[in-house]
């Protein structure tokens, strides 16, 4: 039996990523051209600027999608590497091609409410899929991903802030304030979808516990959760006594088990909980504790 080499695994993974980026870009194009743009509902970011430029010049939006993304692609190359930039360039080209294709297809609905809700969900899912794979469909997403790595703010939240300014610009130049308001609703839904797809639907929590009975509590939690428990060595500032600090990562459902067991064993235990955007490895894929 032939063993798969590391290089072959890398090639297979790259092909898989390209396929997912393609799917994400096509999904985003469907959300744009079949729901949002035909109903004069604004997209945001570079795509939104492209829509404005298309309305002003009479040229196709797809041309500006590529042109306006070039400065961000240069920024992406310098800050985030060649692979990310190539993935993004590919995604932008696919998005541009399919928005041009779908532009000549009859839109799915002319109902503003349906177009806003369904278009936002579809667009957000497509964009989030590409971001999760290691690319972007919009230059502002490149900037948002970079900022999110430096600040405790999600990609979707950063995109939404930038889009608010673009919506106001659109309302002043080419569209109405009603369109801008529909667009804000669209992007509130879209950035939620981006976060769900890019960062995962399941919200994990990191739990740090300081207890006077660390061994007993860790043993009980390990058996109850079926997860690894880590001891972090610490020291009390006033007592100068060594302490075993319990650290683990759990799902939202498992969090109630942690609280219950900790309260039973050590009612005075200090429990600190933080959000975790994504978790890979260990037994998080296969645990039956959920």
Long-range contacts (C-beta under 8 A, 24 or more apart in sequence): 17-87, 17-133, 17-134, 17-135, 18-87, 18-90, 20-129, 20-130, 20-133, 21-87, 21-90, 21-91, 21-94, 21-129, 21-130, 21-133, 21-135, 22-94, 23-126, 23-129, 24-91, 24-125, 24-126, 24-127, 24-128, 24-129, 24-130, 24-133, 24-137, 25-91, 25-92, 25-94, 25-95, 25-98, 25-126, 25-130, 25-137, 26-94, 26-98, 26-126, 27-122, 27-123, 27-125, 27-126, 27-129, 28-95, 28-122, 28-123, 28-126, 28-127, 28-130, 28-137, 29-94, 29-95, 29-98, 29-99, 29-101, 29-102, 29-126, 30-98, 30-102, 30-122, 30-126, 31-119, 31-120, 31-121, 31-122, 31-123, 31-124, 31-125, 31-126, 32-99, 32-102, 32-119, 32-123, 33-98, 33-99, 33-102, 33-103, 33-105, 33-107, 34-102, 34-105, 34-107, 34-108, 34-119, 35-107, 35-108, 35-109, 35-114, 35-115, 35-118, 35-119, 35-122, 35-123, 36-115, 36-116, 36-119, 36-120, 36-123, 36-186, 37-61, 37-103, 38-107, 38-110, 38-115, 39-107, 39-109, 39-110, 39-112, 39-115, 39-116, 39-119, 40-175, 40-179, 41-112, 41-115, 41-116, 41-119, 41-179, 41-182, 41-183, 41-186, 42-166, 42-167, 42-170, 42-175, 42-179, 42-180, 42-182, 42-183, 42-186, 43-123, 43-183, 44-138, 44-140, 44-159, 44-160, 44-162, 44-163, 44-166, 44-167, 44-183, 44-187, 45-138, 45-139, 45-140, 45-141, 45-159, 45-162, 45-163, 45-166, 46-72, 46-138, 46-139, 46-140, 47-95, 47-137, 47-138, 48-163, 48-166, 48-167, 48-170, 48-183, 49-166, 51-170, 52-166, 52-169, 52-170, 52-173, 52-174, 55-174, 55-175, 56-173, 56-174, 60-100, 60-103, 61-99, 61-103, 62-96, 62-97, 62-99, 62-100, 62-103, 63-96, 65-92, 65-95, 65-96, 65-99, 66-92, 66-93, 66-96, 68-139, 69-138, 69-139, 71-139, 72-139, 72-140, 72-142, 72-143, 73-139, 73-142, 75-139, 75-142, 75-143, 75-146, 76-136, 76-142, 76-146, 79-146, 80-142, 80-145, 80-146, 83-134, 84-134, 84-135, 84-136, 87-130, 87-133, 87-134, 87-135, 87-136, 88-135, 88-136, 88-137, 88-142, 90-135, 91-130, 91-135, 91-136, 91-137, 92-137, 92-138, 95-137, 112-182, 116-182, 116-185, 116-186, 116-189, 117-189, 119-186, 120-185, 120-186, 120-187, 120-188, 120-189, 120-190, 120-193, 121-189, 121-190, 121-193, 123-186, 123-190, 123-193, 124-156, 124-189, 124-190, 124-191, 124-192, 124-193, 124-194, 124-196, 124-197, 125-193, 125-197, 127-190, 127-193, 127-194, 127-197, 128-193, 128-194, 128-195, 128-196, 128-197, 128-198, 129-197, 129-198, 131-155, 131-194, 131-197, 131-198, 132-197, 132-198, 132-199, 154-195, 154-199, 154-277, 155-194, 155-195, 155-198, 155-199, 156-190, 156-191, 156-192, 156-194, 156-195, 156-198, 157-191, 157-195, 159-187, 159-191, 159-194, 160-187, 160-188, 160-191, 163-187, 199-277, 199-278, 200-277, 200-278, 202-251, 202-252, 203-251, 203-252, 203-275, 203-276, 204-249, 204-250, 204-251, 204-252, 204-275, 204-276, 204-278, 204-279, 204-284, 205-249, 205-250, 205-251, 205-252, 205-255, 205-273, 205-274, 205-275, 205-276, 206-247, 206-248, 206-249, 206-273, 206-274, 206-275, 206-276, 207-246, 207-247, 207-248, 207-249, 207-250, 207-255, 207-258, 207-271, 207-272, 207-273, 208-232, 208-245, 208-246, 208-247, 208-271, 208-272, 208-273, 208-274, 209-245, 209-246, 209-247, 209-258, 209-262, 209-269, 209-270, 209-271, 209-272, 210-234, 210-243, 210-245, 210-246, 210-269, 210-270, 211-246, 211-262, 211-265, 211-266, 211-268, 211-269, 211-270, 212-266, 212-268, 212-269, 213-265, 213-266, 213-269, 214-243, 214-244, 214-245, 214-246, 215-244, 216-265, 217-246, 217-261, 217-262, 217-265, 217-266, 217-269, 218-244, 218-246, 220-261, 220-265, 221-246, 221-248, 221-257, 221-258, 221-261, 221-262, 224-257, 224-261, 224-289, 225-250, 225-254, 225-257, 225-258, 225-287, 225-289, 226-283, 226-287, 226-288, 226-289, 227-254, 227-282, 227-283, 227-287, 227-289, 228-282, 228-283, 249-276, 249-279, 249-284, 251-289, 251-290, 253-290, 254-289, 254-290
